[in-house]
Amino acid sequence: MNADAPSDGLVLLTCSMARDIDIFEVLAHSVDRHVDQDIRHMVVVPGKDCATFRRFATDQREIVAQESILPLRLFALPRQLALLSFLSGALRRPLYLTPRFDLVRGWMIQQILKIEVSRHCTARGLMHVDSDVFFVRRLATADAFDSEGRTRFFHAPEAGAIEAHRPWVEAAAQCLGIPVPAGFATHYIENCVLWNTDVVRQMIAHIEAAHGRPYHEVLLRHGTISEYFIYGLYADLIAQDQGLAAESESYCNSFWPATADAPFDVDLAIAQMTPKQCAMAVQSTHDFPVAERARSFETATRALSGAAV
């Protein structure tokens, strides 16, 4: 892994896999067009998928095998298990066994990867960018920090606790060794999420001190976790004033449809864009043809950046 970057810089991180290569291609083209060249794009995929992604490698973008990053050894279960996904949605994504024969979902492994890359990244800012994102106007390193040099921190208070988030809140609090906040009503989930890597390292040290074991062992003891809630609760309840600027506005205008066939209206998305937002996302599980995704990228780019694609 080569996560070197200027200490005051910004790195983009995308954890992906071969099944998402078509939507990732739209993301890659959008990064090439709209993200400043001094911002490196690190793409982490299973080792068997590296050859599939290699064509997207550039001076700015590095393709890295997840096995070279993970702090534990894993054994991939046969991909044919995906044929049984009608029994459980969990079978659509890769499944792994640890040396202790614990079953681990690929989604959990991606969260460990995000934390581990952040732990070793020399840039102060690391932005997690999902494969279903596409940038539609410029992203510069300076956009990661406020006027006082603090790293922007997505922190979105809600009117009331979101029941679907409760398992993530409880798991994050347990990982951090703190009481579960009563009625906690802040969320940290988005498609472009910026972390301060110094805060991540402090978070890891806190988890390991609280439990007396490597952080990844603590996290993998839970059936479900959210890396964004672990970082968010640490930042809000433990780190507090650690050079972060909490903001309720994301970098990304995200479309999370209520049903798989809900229509995506790119003109409405364009009209809803705020000055800070530089990207759009259409959830990867949405029934949205890749050709339509690419056309939406072109349409939004013309409207928002004033450039032809």
Secondary structure, DSSP 8 states (H G I E B T S, - for coil): ------TT-EEEEEE--GGGHHHHHHHHHHHHHHB-TTSEEEEEE-GGGHHHHGGG--SSEEEEEGGGT-SS--EE--GGGGGGTTT-GGGGS-EEE-TT--EEEHHHHHHHHHHHHHHH--SSEEEEE-TTEEE-S-B-GGGGB-TTS-EEEE-EE-SS--GGGHHHHHHHHHHHT----TT--EE---SEEEEEHHHHHHHHHHHHHHHSS-HHHHHHTSS---HHHHHHHIIIIII-SSSEEEES--SEEEE--SSTT----HHHHHHH--TT--EEEE-TTS---HHHHHHHHHHHHHHHH----
